[in-house]
Amino acid sequence: MALSALSQLSTSRWFTQTAILSGILIAGLGVALLTFKFGSKLRHTSYDCLFALRPTVSITNAFVVYLDEQSHFELKQPLNAAWDRALHARLIDRLTRAGARAIILDIVFIDSGDGESAADRALINAAKASGRVIVGANPRRDPGQVEPAADLPFDALRDATDERWGLVEMVPDSDQVVRQMPPSYPPFKHSLPWITAQFLGAQVTQATNEALAELSERSERWLNYYGPGNWLPSASFADALDPQRVPDAVFRDRVVFVGSSTLTKFSAERKDSYRTPFSDFTLRSSEQFIAGVEIQATATLNLLRGDWLKRIPNSWELFITVALGAAVGVGFIALKPLTATVAFLVLEATLVAAVIVIFRDALVWSSWLVWGIQIGTAYFYSITANSLRLYVQNQLLEQTVASYVGRKLAKKYVREQNLDFLRPGARKQELTVFFSDIAGFTTITEGMDSSALATHMNQYFEGAVGKCIQATDGTVVKYIGDAIFAFWNAPDPQSDHAERACEAALKFREQPRCEMNGQPLITRIGLHSGVANVGNFGSSERVDYTALGENINLASRMEGLNKYLGTQVLITGETQRLIGDKYSARPLGRFVLKGFERFVDVFELCGRRDQAELSAKRDQPFGRALEQFQKGEFQEARRGFQAILAANPDDGPSLFFLQKCDEYLEKSPGLFWKGEVELLEK
């Protein structure tokens, strides 16, 4: 092979590896922005800026009456108490005479509800005479409660309104923008917008049966804001009482909402002021914030008009994110800078246009800015990578060859065109990974002569590697002090790699007793099966054939777990499933190991198939005690482990779980404990 051909080979590999890496990174970036908390601002802005790109919508069938500061001073209401209910009665009478379709009081009347005071009687009579009043109820959440309780309007008022009340709860996002419809909890507790829409006969509330009605009410809906804060037609409470200031025609055939304004500072009133999707795109102070009652009105109008927003399903959004990320990540790498720039501009413009059209015509939104970030990141990544390509290409050949044979021999190999030894890169491969370590090695070897230590260790490794690992065709990756790292199923495929690894571990245990410095050498082994990155890794000066990844670390943790359980050979559930009944393995429960979030099923490798029946009889009492432990029945489990230890005092797992029973009897593992044991140390 000529040197130019090698250069072409290196370039081709560079493109392939960089394109794949780019695709993975861009797809991963998108998934992270779509999933994790740090991407919430981008997701929120994807929703918000759509309203800034769309014209505002004129509303004529709703009206808001505010309990504002002007009304407080004009109507002489106290600062430290709720408003006089006789005023609410007057307003209800006024709105009823004016022909309002419905009167929604975003106010909670829960105190002094005996109906005996003149103000209470006036409010009750006005509501009953109107027949179109709906009042608010205050949600109350107790710790751990999914569905809130409710502080309801006093009994006489509920009767007067024919039980037309709704929860005033709203759930703003972290930036204090309410983006989703106020939550509803059918069949007995409904949001204020839903009960209002139902009273007014909105189609979405008219299901044919209770199951469909509940499904419809619980469906995810997103608010379609018609404009910024204070956009809906409105008047102050004091003005609304006076026909000279606000004529009857203003209220006729309109749904009228009554509630606090954003400026209300009365101690007895709810102070519900929120930001809107327009807040980041307007400089007018009057449009920065919106009152809760206006959000209730917006949600009700969405239900009445049927124009609430829908979000692309999570599964589709995730699929688009991964597919787009992989496509642009790989595609941009193959483009020259000028072509990549044109492609970038076209893709971004197409994305914006498509999002606007879908939002306008289908009332659907998505986290589209995540996709825009993916396109931009892929573009800049490709520009940077391709700018470095020529330098990398010029250095790649000599550095790659030298990493295997040293710089002096690299030139010779290249000149002689002998490239058979060159196998750069890595691939994903399922392995069974083996880690071993000598228990108490540091203490055992303390004070030993270095030559005697070397002799003993060479003998140890000769038996361990030659008679155990290599005897089962395992690949020894490296020695780490007294530890050995090996795996099966690479570089050559081995369909029975888990069985081979287990056989090697048992051969370890069957080795003749070996002593050092007068003390026995006990080898602890951990096995795990999973996918890892296998190949040549290293620097420009030195590479190793090895395996990297989470599953490698897990095998190492399994080896370390032996010292806690008093065992010699531990395997994970993944390895146990691969060996089936060909080897005897005792279940030791579920563990959460340091550095891992998920729990791992752990088994003790006991012997070969011919020992399975004996092991099963021996392990049945342990299995029962373990099951009781995992159910949280610690007293019963404790008695079971004590019985095992009475017959076998050296059973390490029983000693371990007996101690855990004592710990958990003293301090409960918690309500959400599922039977796993968490170890915070290696």
PyMOL commands that set and color helices and strands:
alter all, ss='L'
color gray80, all
select helices_A, chain A and resi 3-35+37-52+69-74+85-98+118-130+155-160+192-199+203-205+210-218+237-241+248-250+279-281+285-287+292-305+314-333+337-362+368-405+407-415+441-444+450-472+497-510+550-565+573-579+609-630+634-647+652-666
alter helices_A, ss='H'
color red, helices_A
select strands_A, chain A and resi 62-67+102-108+133-140+149-151+165-167+234-236+255-260+273-275+289-291+310-311+364-365+426-438+475-480+483-488+515-516+519-520+523-538+543-548+569-572+583-592+600-608+676-678
alter strands_A, ss='S'
color yellow, strands_A
deselect
rebuild
show_as cartoon
